[in-house]
Amino acid sequence: MTKQRLFPMTNIEQNMLVKALCDIRKNSGETSGEVGNLIEKTLHAPRGKLYLSDQEFHWAAVSLNRLRTAYLSAGRSSGGIDKVLFKLMRSKYRRVPMAMER
Protein backbone atom coordinates (compact mmCIF):
# COMPACT_ATOMS: atom_id res chain seq x y z
CA MET A 1 0.00 0.00 0.00
CA THR A 2 1.30 3.40 -0.97
CA LYS A 3 0.60 6.67 0.78
CA GLN A 4 -1.11 9.48 -1.09
CA ARG A 5 -3.03 12.58 -0.09
CA LEU A 6 -6.71 11.92 0.61
CA PHE A 7 -8.99 14.74 -0.52
CA PRO A 8 -12.57 14.01 0.60
CA MET A 9 -14.81 16.13 -1.59
CA THR A 10 -18.46 16.96 -2.02
CA ASN A 11 -20.14 17.26 -5.43
CA ILE A 12 -19.67 21.04 -5.44
CA GLU A 13 -15.97 20.73 -4.59
CA GLN A 14 -15.59 18.08 -7.27
CA ASN A 15 -17.20 20.37 -9.85
CA MET A 16 -14.93 23.29 -8.87
CA LEU A 17 -11.82 21.11 -9.16
CA VAL A 18 -12.88 19.73 -12.54
CA LYS A 19 -13.64 23.25 -13.82
CA ALA A 20 -10.23 24.48 -12.65
CA LEU A 21 -8.45 21.50 -14.22
CA CYS A 22 -10.31 21.95 -17.52
CA ASP A 23 -9.35 25.64 -17.58
CA ILE A 24 -5.68 24.88 -16.97
CA ARG A 25 -5.68 22.18 -19.66
CA LYS A 26 -7.27 24.58 -22.16
CA ASN A 27 -5.00 27.55 -21.33
CA SER A 28 -1.69 25.71 -21.09
CA GLY A 29 -2.17 23.51 -24.13
CA GLU A 30 -1.02 20.56 -22.05
CA THR A 31 -1.10 17.52 -24.32
CA SER A 32 0.62 14.79 -22.29
CA GLY A 33 -2.69 13.73 -20.79
CA GLU A 34 -1.54 14.22 -17.20
CA VAL A 35 -4.25 16.77 -16.44
CA GLY A 36 -6.79 14.83 -18.51
CA ASN A 37 -6.11 11.71 -16.46
CA LEU A 38 -6.57 13.71 -13.26
CA ILE A 39 -9.90 15.04 -14.53
CA GLU A 40 -11.09 11.48 -15.20
CA LYS A 41 -9.81 10.32 -11.82
CA THR A 42 -11.65 13.20 -10.12
CA LEU A 43 -14.91 12.47 -11.93
CA HIS A 44 -14.79 8.77 -11.07
CA ALA A 45 -13.61 9.06 -7.45
CA PRO A 46 -15.58 6.56 -5.35
CA ARG A 47 -17.66 8.07 -2.53
CA GLY A 48 -15.97 11.43 -3.03
CA LYS A 49 -12.57 10.17 -1.87
CA LEU A 50 -9.83 11.37 -4.19
CA TYR A 51 -6.32 10.02 -3.57
CA LEU A 52 -3.67 12.31 -5.10
CA SER A 53 -0.02 11.62 -5.86
CA ASP A 54 2.41 14.49 -5.34
CA GLN A 55 2.25 15.51 -9.02
CA GLU A 56 -1.55 15.33 -9.08
CA PHE A 57 -1.69 17.37 -5.87
CA HIS A 58 0.51 20.00 -7.53
CA TRP A 59 -1.79 20.21 -10.58
CA ALA A 60 -4.89 20.47 -8.39
CA ALA A 61 -3.41 23.25 -6.24
CA VAL A 62 -2.11 25.23 -9.23
CA SER A 63 -5.39 24.94 -11.12
CA LEU A 64 -7.51 26.04 -8.14
CA ASN A 65 -5.16 28.95 -7.47
CA ARG A 66 -5.39 30.09 -11.11
CA LEU A 67 -9.18 29.84 -11.00
CA ARG A 68 -9.15 31.93 -7.81
CA THR A 69 -6.92 34.54 -9.47
CA ALA A 70 -9.22 34.70 -12.49
CA TYR A 71 -12.26 35.23 -10.25
CA LEU A 72 -10.52 37.98 -8.28
CA SER A 73 -9.30 39.79 -11.41
CA ALA A 74 -12.87 39.72 -12.76
CA GLY A 75 -14.16 41.25 -9.52
CA ARG A 76 -16.00 38.11 -8.46
CA SER A 77 -16.07 36.53 -5.03
CA SER A 78 -13.65 33.66 -4.49
CA GLY A 79 -14.96 32.43 -1.13
CA GLY A 80 -15.99 28.98 -2.35
CA ILE A 81 -12.72 28.42 -4.19
CA ASP A 82 -10.81 29.55 -1.09
CA LYS A 83 -12.58 26.90 0.99
CA VAL A 84 -11.79 24.14 -1.52
CA LEU A 85 -8.16 25.26 -1.83
CA PHE A 86 -7.79 25.38 1.97
CA LYS A 87 -9.31 21.91 2.29
CA LEU A 88 -6.95 20.59 -0.39
CA MET A 89 -3.92 22.10 1.35
CA ARG A 90 -4.94 20.51 4.65
CA SER A 91 -5.36 17.02 3.15
CA LYS A 92 -3.33 14.36 4.93
CA TYR A 93 -1.37 11.40 3.64
CA ARG A 94 -3.30 8.14 3.92
CA ARG A 95 -2.70 4.63 2.71
CA VAL A 96 -4.43 3.94 -0.57
CA PRO A 97 -6.69 0.86 -0.45
CA MET A 98 -5.50 -1.99 -2.66
CA ALA A 99 -8.67 -1.84 -4.76
CA MET A 100 -7.97 1.79 -5.70
CA GLU A 101 -4.30 1.45 -6.66
CA ARG A 102 -3.58 1.44 -10.38
C-alpha positions, 0 to 999 in steps of 0.5 A, spaced: 500 500 500 502 506 498 501 513 501 497 518 497 493 525 499 486 523 501 482 529 498 474 528 501 470 532 496 463 533 495 459 534 489 460 542 489 468 541 490 468 536 485 465 540 480 470 546 482 476 542 481 474 539 474 472 546 472 479 548 474 483 543 471 479 543 464 481 551 464 488 549 466 488 544 460 485 549 455 489 555 457 496 551 457 495 547 451 497 541 455 497 535 451 501 529 455 494 527 458 496 528 465 491 533 467 486 529 462 487 523 467 486 527 473 480 530 470 477 522 469 480 520 476 476 526 479 470 524 476 470 517 477 472 518 485 468 513 489 464 516 494 468 522 493 474 520 496 480 522 491 487 520 492 492 524 489 499 523 488 504 528 489 504 531 481 496 530 481 496 534 488 501 540 484 496 540 478 490 540 483 493 546 487 495 550 481 489 549 477 484 552 483 489 557 485 489 560 477 481 559 478 481 563 484 486 569 481 481 569 475 475 570 479 478 575 483 481 579 477 474 579 474 471 582 480 468 576 483 467 573 489 472 567 491 470 564 497 468 557 495 474 556 491 478 559 497 474 553 501 476 548 496 483 550 496 484 550 503 481 543 504 486 541 499 492 544 502 490 541 509 489 534 506 493 528 509 497 522 507 493 516 507 494 509 505 491 507 498 486 501 499 489 496 494 482 496 490 484 503 488 491 502 486 492 502 479 
